[in-house]
Structures are given as structure tokens and as C-alpha cells.
């Protein structure tokens, strides 16, 4: 066993697994950070038990989390979860492993670029983690890094954040180019566009989003880096006075510009998180209903519309920056329009269940739960997307609940579904079903106990990102008591992830051995024959009338 | 009119301004739409999970659902959103940002945000704000107000205390000295980012008297959680008396 062989392999499967392992580790790190946040929110100012010594005396003297450290935890939780956890898992791991297999390609189009993309990602992640050990600690200006706060933040944490982001973005750009080229050029003979599995479509559109949206933040990060290191004032207006002192900077910049550049990335980024998850859910649902996806073509069109529209909704994050009627009407309208293709995809997935013969396997449970959880996340986006109702809800816990429903019991559930579903393809063994079901049920309950009360708190007016959870404010008093059960559920969620971790490692060695296509699936990744593949049919030919089995793989020649 | 039960369920703060009812109405309508869609989808979801489980339905149908009624539902969602936008959200927003009352008929006040306090600046009896200059900023003069300016002599400044009279429009000229803050009066349904270099006016007409808190809604540093101020909506006579008492403080050496 030579581990170096795996670290330097250009095989897309090995790179996918590297991405998968690394991003799961980062998800765990991001989760640990939020455990400390949840402790602080439930028991503000009380020493963190058991692990107080690990937090560092400068961050948490006597185990009591300082506000500076709380802001580090918040900023780095968001950054790590989004940029180092979910996206690399959804795109880097699932995309790299499955896209070439599902399109019958020998590998990605540019295997070395693929490896480079992983190492840029790993370097970016290492820089982010290292920043915790700097004097002054990691970035503490929110994952959005709004200027001037981030421009003027003391210490080097924010600089490291910018540097880390440059690496991560570079990695994404290399990956995106690779995916687009691979999907356009390397499809197996017979695999026409409308025979592509929906997952491949989702990855294809995601790659365009990464390619076109990330450069805005790349540029913005460079500009902010100049502001911090070279004395420029891209995001610093004239006339700033900090702590009672007129600030000695050139000025003349625009703080609002950062927000535009950030959200021009930030909103497509939301769809980078969501689209691959939709793709995974679609694959798992088709397989476990034993019937084709309902409205496959419409779903494909919807993914494209989502992709395009995701570039013209960014300023709905900025309604309260001083927007006039015309601009706010534009962004409200595009936001309402973008809800339609999302509704179409979600409806199609639910309607796909109709007439099926549903197997409640562990991956299917996660994929099914994804639907209503994602639904709650999507629906609660409506009052935030209307500028009028955004006034009371903006920057409250309602927003936190909204996007966590999309990403945590939404996207991450779909990612879990994918792991349980494709684990036998990777290892030739099944993951344990009992442990999987405990993991599912525990996670589902805990997630809802954590995130549902956030809507109640947000409607009452409790703001996010508060060190004491809003304990200072009179209007928060009626809903603060939710914080204790929410935090206990967060600790419970951590407990139930142990079942997953144990299951994952145990099943690699001791899982039940299975044949090459244990789920009786139709798509190409389950064809492990060595002969070059040819595609003869649609991606989801399940329960075809008159066929000999209830699935007819894409690589099976039509019967004469 | 029958009170909307949704408003009660949502548990919003007291509606204390003239436009609060408009905002809350949209809030209730959106949540009705969300509730109907969620319950509808959930019922269908539960039905298909039971009806089409493997035991009850061993052989799947290749075609699945037939009929176009899902398009009708999607069309219905679109129509509901168009109504919400065109008849509710955009008009209410327009009334917030386009229909500013005249300054003559309003209480006009400057609010300057800084880490981690709200500086409030009243023009005084002359109705004119005095000149400010960042070089004059100091511990005793957080606004950098130039008291030698004639317009500044009668200006009243407070920290973290905003008083306004009831039933008269209030125009707040909002700005920030340092970071992005967000000026929030939950009971007035007012929230406006205070961005340095981008001063913004915001207005509302308080209709309820009471004493509440100003909140900061935008992460502005380590003290963000305690960037709390106070505001009081008073009867006109009480407000006038308060102004007089603040002016008297000014006269003291």
C-alpha cells in the first residue's frame, strides 16, 4: 500500500475520493465550530464544557467564548461549510467520481488539471485552517466579509481568508473547465444530450455557474487584499472615522461595491450548492421508484433556466442598502421568476413518485426527506425575496433558518443519499442498513428541532450573528428559550453523525459484499465491464412494458 | 374586517407605524401561500409514499402520472407571485422610498452609526443641522459637530436615545462613520443599512406611543450584539418637553 500513489494519481475516481474524504473532514470541522456557537447561544457567557482547553486562552479564557472568537466561529463555519465542505463534496467528489462513469468516458478530459484542482483546493483549505492559529485568529467578519469591516480588520485572519479564497476559486475554475470539456467532448457513442442522466445535466450547469460567477469574487478578493496590504481604498470611502479617530486612508472607494461583487458570486453559489444535490436526489429517486423521472426534459430545461436566472438575482441580498423602486422591482421580479423552475424541479421529483414501486432503502430515505426539507427552505425564501417583507426579516434568524433548510437537511441530505447509494459502486460492499436508518431518523429529527424555531425567532425580530443570541433585546425575550432545545438538538445531531462515521469506515472492510449493480440501476456507472460502452436508450428505462426485468440499462442493446 | 389569524400565528412585534399594517399584510399573505403549498404538497407526498410503496404496488408504471394538472399548479404559483409583486410588494416598497413626506411637515433627525452606538442629531429650533467635520470628532463630540457654526448652536445630540412624536412623519437621515450597520426599529417595521459613504434617508410615521429598542442588524464587529439603542414614541407635548430639557442641558457649561 503506497498512499503517495493515491495522492498523486490522475485517475478521476481517486481524485473524487480524495475530494470526498477531504470535504467530509471539512464538513466535520465546520460542524464542530457550530457546536461551540450553539453552546454559546444556549448558554451565553458560560464556559464551554469538556473542550474549553482546546479553544485557546486568547479565544475563550476559562472556556468562555469571547465575542471576537464568536465572530471567528461564525465566519469560518459559513466559509468552511460552503467552500470547503459542501461544494467540494457535491462537485469535486460526486462530480469527479461519477460524471466520467455516467457518460462512459475513460477519465476527465484533463486529468492533470483535475489533480491540480484538488491540490489548489487542499492548499486553500490548509490556509483557512492555519488562520485559526494566527495571533488574532481567523477571519471574523462573517462569511460575506463585508467592507469596510473586513478591509480594516486587525491581524492577518482576513488576509489569510482572502488568500485561501483565491486558491479555492482557482481550484473551482480548473474543475469547471474540466467538467464542461468532459461532458461536451467525451460522451460515449449513442449518449445524446437527452440521454444524459439528470445528475450530469446538473453538474454541467453547475460548472458554468462556477466558471462565470467565481471570477467576480476572485477579483474582489484581490482588491480587498490590496486594500489590506497595499494601502489602496477600493472599498473604503472618504471620511471614515474609526474609534473616534479619522482614518488615515486615501478613501474614495465604495463599500457597497464589495457587496455587489460578493453576491454576484454568492447567489449563483447557492445554486452550485443545490443543483448537484437535486441531481443526486433525482438519480436515487428514479432508481428506487423503479420508474423514469417524471418530466425529465422539463427538468433539464428548468436547470438551464435556473442557471441563467441565478446571475440576475444577486441584489435581493441587498434590498436594504438603499434601493429605489425600479431596481428593487427588477430583483424582486427575477427572484419570483427563479422560484418557478425550482418549483418545477421539486414538483417533478415528487410527481415522479406517483405510480412507482417505492423501495425505502437508506439512500431513498435521505432523498425523500430532501424533498419536503428543500421545500421548506424554498418556500421561506419567498418572504425574503419580496423587498417589503424583507424589511422585518432581513438579517434575522429567519434567514438563517431559510438557507440552512436548503443546505443542511436539503443539500447535505441529498449528499448523504449519494454516499449510501454509490458506496457499493466504490467499494463493492454495502453500508450497514440499520446504522444508516438510525443516522437518517436521528438527523432528520434533530435538524428540524434546530432550524424550525429559527423562523419563530426571526419573525419576532431576533437578529443573527449576535454573541448572546439576542439576550440584550426586549423583543427577543419571548423566543430566547428555544435556544436550549435547539442547541441540545445540535449536540444530538453530532451524536447521530457518529453512526454515519462508524458505518462508513466499518463498511469499507466489513460491509456485505455485493455484485456490480446491487441497486439494479440503469445508468452507465454501474456497468463495470471492460468493453467500450455504447448507449442505446434513455437514462431511466425502468419498468419498460414487455422488458424482461424492471430495469433496462442504458448500455443494453434493444431486444430484437 | 375579520382579523387575519396568520398575523397572530406569526408573532411579529407590535405594529407601531402607519405602514406596518401594509408590511404585515404582505407577510401574512405570503405565509398563507407558503402554508397552502406546503400542506398540499405534503398531503400528496404522504399519499404517494403509502399508495406506491413496494408492498402495495409491486410493479411500477413506466409512464407514471398522466395529465397536466401539475402545470396548472405551477401556473397558480406564478399567478400568486405576480399578484403579490404587482399589487402588494412593489407598491408598498414604492411608498417607502418614493413618497417621502416634506421635511417641513416631519420630524427630521440625523442618525450616525458607529461601533457600537447610535448618535442622534436633532437640528434644534432653527430646523437646520450644524456643520460636522471628522477632524472635530472626539470623545465628547462623537458627531464632530462644529459648535461655532451658527446653525449648530441649538443642535441637540444624544447617544443611543431617539425620541420622536407620535402621528407625525419622521425622516431619519442615516449614515455611518465606520462600518456597515443596519438601523432597525422592529416595531416601526424600519430597517435600513447604514453604509459609510452612502448616506440614506428612511421615513416612517409612528402611530403607537411606547418605548422600545434600536437594534443593529448588520455584523459590525465584536460589539455588534450590544449595539443597542433606545427609542421612544411620545405624545407631541411630551416630545416638546423632552426637547426643552435636552436644550437646557446644552446651556449648562
Interface residues (C-beta under 8 A of the other chain):
Chain A: X66 X67 X68 X71 X74 X140 X141 X142 X146 X147 X148 X149 X152 X237 X238 X239 X240 X241 X242 X243 X244 X245 X246 X247 X253 X254 X255 X256 X289 X290 X291 X292 X294 X295 X320 X321 X322 X323 X324 X325 X328 X329 X332 X333 X336 X339 X340 X343 X344 X347 X348 X350 X351 X352 X353 X354 X355 X356 X357 X358 X359 X360 X368 X371 X372 X375 X376 X379 X380 X382 X383 X386 X387 X388 X389 X391 X392 X394 X395 X396 X456 X459 X460 X461 X463 X465 X466 X467 X468 X470 X472 X473 X474 X475 X478 X479 X542 X543 X544 X545 X550
Chain B: X10 X11 X12 X13 X22 X23 X26 X27 X30 X31 X33 X34 X37 X38 X41 X42 X44 X45 X48 X49 X52 X53 X54 X57 X58 X59 X60 X61 X62 X63 X64 X65 X70 X73 X74 X77 X78 X81 X82 X84 X85 X88 X89 X90 X92 X93 X94 X96 X97 X98 X114 X115 X134 X135 X137 X138 X139 X142 X144 X177 X178 X179 X180 X182 X184 X186 X187 X189 X190 X191 X192 X193 X195 X196 X197 X198 X200 X212 X213 X215 X216 X217 X218 X219 X220 X221 X222 X223 X224 X225 X226 X228
